[in-house]
Amino acid sequence: MDKSGLDRLMVKINNDRDEIAFSELFDFLSPKINSYYLQNGLISDNAEELTQEVMSTIWSKSHLYDSSKSAVSTWVYTIARNKKVDFLRKNKDFKYNEYDIREFLYQANTEHKNDKYEIRDQVEKINKELDYKQRQIIKMNFFENKSHKKISEELEIPLGTVKSRIRHILIKMQRIL
């Protein structure tokens, strides 16, 4: 579905409370949102619950969407990100499943079981390839659970730079492994 199709559905939802339009939007967006949560380390149950919350928010706050400010997908993923941050803050004891993170990084090699020596070698490989600043950003984001905005403030670099660096580092890590 293209941008104009999503915009059309949002107009129907906002103006007419059109349930059919919402159903179409739901069918298109919910698998993408759920996948976003799974790729960010949430277990399936939590991902599904947060996806439902996002879709509920879209329905109840459709009047807040402004197509002149952002695309529907941008607005929706902002809601999804905020729900994820709220979830993680409420569940401070939440731990990322390290196996899931490794599995995500090894997408092409999921049948391979890693023993502790292989994992140690992989961590050493990553440490050699990433410089101090790259390791610092990854640590702050994934292990200290800091938001991109908080990292930006602490390192005194633009928010967009933090986001692009994290994306580039993850791509580099996938290539290393």
Secondary structure, DSSP 4 states (H G I P E B T S, - for coil): --HHHHHHHHHHHHHH--HHHHHHHHHHHHHHHHHHHHHTT--HHHHHHHHHHHHHHHHHTGGG--TTT--HHHHHHHHHHHHHHHHHHHTTT----HHHHHHHHTGGGTTPPPPHHHHHHHHHHHHHHS-HHHHHHHIIIIIS---HHHHHHHHT--HHHHHHHHHHHHHHHHHH-
